[in-house]
């Protein structure tokens, strides 16, 4: 049976299950950056063939999702033309759907036009770092009845780390995320197809990041809402460990993954899938 958006009910069920914890541990989302300027060089796939090979390896290692992005949103990043972004990501998504039809795919974009083409090519979820900043994204998500991850970002990637300020970071982020979710649910979009992301490192200083992580699932006003963390190899790990370079932040990233599991976080967006699978495998007998 197929819904009017073209997504079968079994597929919809699989997507919803992919937004929940897996046996008490976060689902793993592997990062595929079809860009040349992402902050972690090890995540860059410089050809569609390379991106597909990496994504298939992540699924084989135990990732539930692969997240395909064609625009870097690291601090100081320059925007990418939407047509160029489409040319980067759509061939990868099409190839992945042919190679592994059951695999779950997220499109990492803040542009509705890119999301539309990615969903048309077979993506299952939109990972929107702008949190529906492009108002056309609402129409796109509703049209496709797609899963959506709504992230909080203060400012734009090029300037967001220039003196970020909040009166109460956790409350402001919580309210923003709730308001953005309402833009969809008030028009009938199922909340089971929405997850939220506090946006670690996106217009936040170290203190803001720590307070948001400590809030855990309470960052959502609705306690049933799925929560995603994107902390892999980020500057927060460098602050906590003293490691300046992203190459040296794997152990610290795994430490935060263990924290995420203890706080009930639903999804972790990571560069290193196998290492996270191994971490949770060793933790499960003691849960």
SULBELQUI-V260665 format. One record per residue. RES is the residue in three letters. SS is DSSP state (~ for helix, > for strand, _ for the rest). PSI is psi in radians with two decimals (999 if undefined). Layout:
BEGIN
res: {RES | RES}
ss: {SS | SS}
psi: {PSI | PSI}
END
This chain:
BEGIN
res: {UNK | UNK | UNK | UNK | UNK | UNK | UNK | UNK | UNK | UNK | UNK | UNK | UNK | UNK | UNK | UNK | UNK | UNK | UNK | UNK | UNK | UNK | UNK | UNK | UNK | UNK | UNK | UNK | UNK | UNK | UNK | UNK | UNK | UNK | UNK | UNK | UNK | UNK | UNK | UNK | UNK | UNK | UNK | UNK | UNK | UNK | UNK | UNK | UNK | UNK | UNK | UNK | UNK | UNK | UNK | UNK | UNK | UNK | UNK | UNK | UNK | UNK | UNK | UNK | UNK | UNK | UNK | UNK | UNK | UNK | UNK | UNK | UNK | UNK | UNK | UNK | UNK | UNK | UNK | UNK | UNK | UNK | UNK | UNK | UNK | UNK | UNK | UNK | UNK | UNK | UNK | UNK | UNK | UNK | UNK | UNK | UNK | UNK | UNK | UNK | UNK | UNK | UNK | UNK | UNK | UNK | UNK | UNK | UNK | UNK | UNK | UNK | UNK | UNK | UNK | UNK | UNK | UNK | UNK | UNK | UNK | UNK | UNK | UNK | UNK | UNK | UNK | UNK | UNK | UNK | UNK | UNK | UNK | UNK | UNK | UNK | UNK | UNK | UNK | UNK | UNK | UNK | UNK | UNK | UNK | UNK | UNK | UNK | UNK | UNK | UNK | UNK | UNK | UNK | UNK | UNK | UNK | UNK | UNK | UNK | UNK | UNK | UNK | UNK | UNK | UNK | UNK | UNK | UNK | UNK | UNK | UNK | UNK | UNK | UNK | UNK | UNK | UNK | UNK | UNK | UNK | UNK | UNK | UNK | UNK | UNK | UNK | UNK | UNK | UNK | UNK | UNK | UNK | UNK | UNK | UNK | UNK | UNK | UNK | UNK | UNK | UNK | UNK | UNK | UNK | UNK | UNK | UNK | UNK | UNK | UNK | UNK | UNK | UNK | UNK | UNK | UNK | UNK | UNK | UNK | UNK | UNK | UNK | UNK | UNK | UNK | UNK | UNK | UNK | UNK | UNK | UNK | UNK | UNK | UNK | UNK | UNK | UNK | UNK | UNK | UNK | UNK | UNK | UNK | UNK | UNK | UNK | UNK | UNK | UNK | UNK | UNK | UNK | UNK | UNK | UNK | UNK | UNK | UNK | UNK | UNK | UNK | UNK | UNK | UNK | UNK | UNK | UNK | UNK | UNK | UNK | UNK | UNK | UNK | UNK | UNK | UNK | UNK | UNK | UNK | UNK | UNK | UNK | UNK | UNK | UNK | UNK}
ss: {_ | > | _ | _ | _ | _ | _ | > | ~ | ~ | ~ | ~ | ~ | ~ | ~ | ~ | ~ | ~ | _ | _ | _ | > | _ | _ | > | _ | > | > | > | > | > | > | > | _ | _ | _ | _ | _ | _ | _ | ~ | ~ | ~ | > | _ | _ | _ | ~ | ~ | ~ | ~ | ~ | ~ | ~ | ~ | ~ | ~ | ~ | ~ | ~ | ~ | _ | _ | _ | > | > | > | > | > | _ | _ | _ | _ | _ | _ | _ | _ | _ | _ | _ | _ | ~ | ~ | ~ | ~ | ~ | ~ | ~ | ~ | ~ | ~ | ~ | ~ | ~ | ~ | ~ | ~ | ~ | ~ | _ | _ | _ | _ | > | > | > | > | > | _ | _ | _ | ~ | ~ | ~ | ~ | ~ | ~ | ~ | ~ | ~ | ~ | _ | _ | _ | > | > | > | > | _ | _ | _ | _ | _ | _ | _ | ~ | ~ | ~ | ~ | ~ | ~ | ~ | ~ | ~ | _ | _ | > | > | > | > | > | _ | _ | _ | _ | _ | _ | _ | _ | _ | _ | _ | _ | _ | _ | _ | _ | _ | ~ | ~ | ~ | ~ | ~ | ~ | ~ | ~ | ~ | ~ | ~ | ~ | ~ | ~ | ~ | ~ | ~ | _ | _ | _ | _ | _ | ~ | ~ | ~ | > | > | > | > | _ | _ | _ | _ | _ | _ | _ | _ | ~ | ~ | ~ | ~ | ~ | ~ | ~ | ~ | ~ | ~ | ~ | ~ | ~ | ~ | _ | _ | _ | _ | _ | _ | > | > | > | > | _ | _ | _ | _ | _ | ~ | ~ | ~ | ~ | ~ | ~ | ~ | _ | _ | _ | _ | ~ | ~ | ~ | _ | ~ | ~ | ~ | ~ | ~ | ~ | ~ | ~ | ~ | ~ | ~ | ~ | ~ | ~ | _ | _ | _ | > | > | > | > | _ | _ | ~ | ~ | ~ | ~ | ~ | ~ | ~ | ~ | ~ | ~ | ~ | ~ | _ | _ | _}
psi: {2.42 | 2.39 | 2.98 | -0.15 | -0.04 | 0.09 | 2.17 | 2.69 | -0.71 | -0.65 | -0.76 | -0.74 | -0.73 | -0.69 | -0.81 | -0.75 | -0.56 | -0.21 | -0.01 | 2.92 | 2.73 | 1.79 | 0.76 | 0.13 | 2.73 | 2.51 | 2.65 | 2.24 | 2.02 | 2.46 | 2.19 | 1.93 | 1.92 | 1.08 | 2.92 | 0.05 | 0.35 | 2.66 | -0.50 | 1.93 | -0.58 | -0.21 | -0.03 | 2.18 | 2.03 | 0.13 | 2.71 | -0.68 | -0.73 | -0.75 | -0.76 | -0.77 | -0.74 | -0.75 | -0.77 | -0.65 | -0.63 | -0.77 | -0.76 | -0.51 | -0.24 | 0.10 | 2.46 | -0.70 | 2.66 | 2.40 | 1.96 | 2.13 | 2.50 | 0.17 | 2.16 | 2.35 | 0.45 | 2.79 | 2.26 | 0.02 | 2.57 | 2.51 | 2.69 | 2.42 | 2.41 | -0.66 | -0.69 | -0.71 | -0.74 | -0.77 | -0.50 | -0.73 | -0.61 | -0.76 | -0.58 | -0.81 | -0.77 | -0.78 | -0.67 | -0.68 | -0.58 | -0.69 | -0.59 | 1.40 | -0.46 | -0.26 | 2.50 | 2.29 | 2.32 | 2.45 | 2.11 | 1.68 | 2.69 | 0.17 | 2.21 | -0.65 | -0.69 | -0.76 | -0.77 | -0.84 | -0.62 | -0.74 | -0.69 | -0.62 | -0.25 | 0.06 | 2.65 | -0.38 | 2.62 | 2.19 | 1.72 | 1.79 | -0.30 | -0.05 | 0.85 | 0.54 | -0.61 | 1.89 | -0.42 | -0.29 | -0.58 | -0.84 | -0.70 | -0.80 | -0.74 | -0.72 | -0.78 | -0.12 | 0.79 | 2.70 | 2.64 | 2.37 | 2.08 | 2.04 | 2.66 | 2.30 | 2.23 | 2.02 | -2.76 | 2.73 | -0.66 | -0.45 | 0.00 | -0.43 | 0.24 | 1.59 | 1.03 | 2.49 | 2.42 | 2.61 | -0.74 | 1.70 | -0.89 | -0.79 | -0.69 | -0.72 | -0.74 | -0.79 | -0.76 | -0.85 | -0.71 | -0.75 | -0.72 | -0.67 | -0.70 | -0.51 | -0.47 | -0.84 | -0.54 | -0.30 | 0.27 | 0.09 | 2.28 | 2.30 | -0.35 | -0.28 | 0.26 | 2.33 | 2.79 | 2.65 | 2.13 | -0.20 | 0.97 | 2.18 | 0.03 | 1.50 | 0.73 | 2.53 | -3.09 | -0.71 | -0.72 | -0.82 | -0.80 | -0.75 | -0.65 | -0.69 | -0.70 | -0.55 | -0.45 | -2.31 | -0.27 | -0.04 | -0.29 | 2.31 | -0.59 | 1.99 | -0.26 | -0.13 | 2.36 | 2.53 | 2.32 | 2.43 | 2.38 | 1.60 | -0.03 | 2.06 | 0.30 | 3.04 | -0.55 | -0.65 | -0.68 | -0.71 | -0.70 | -0.54 | -0.31 | 0.12 | 2.08 | -0.61 | 2.44 | -0.53 | -0.42 | 0.22 | 0.26 | -0.84 | -0.75 | -0.65 | -0.74 | -0.57 | -0.77 | -0.52 | -0.68 | -0.67 | -0.76 | -0.76 | -0.71 | -0.43 | 0.01 | 0.37 | 2.45 | -0.67 | 2.42 | 2.20 | 2.03 | 2.72 | -0.54 | 1.54 | -0.91 | -0.71 | -0.64 | -0.66 | -0.78 | -0.71 | -0.90 | -0.53 | -0.65 | -0.39 | -0.52 | -0.72 | -0.31 | 0.08 | 999}
END
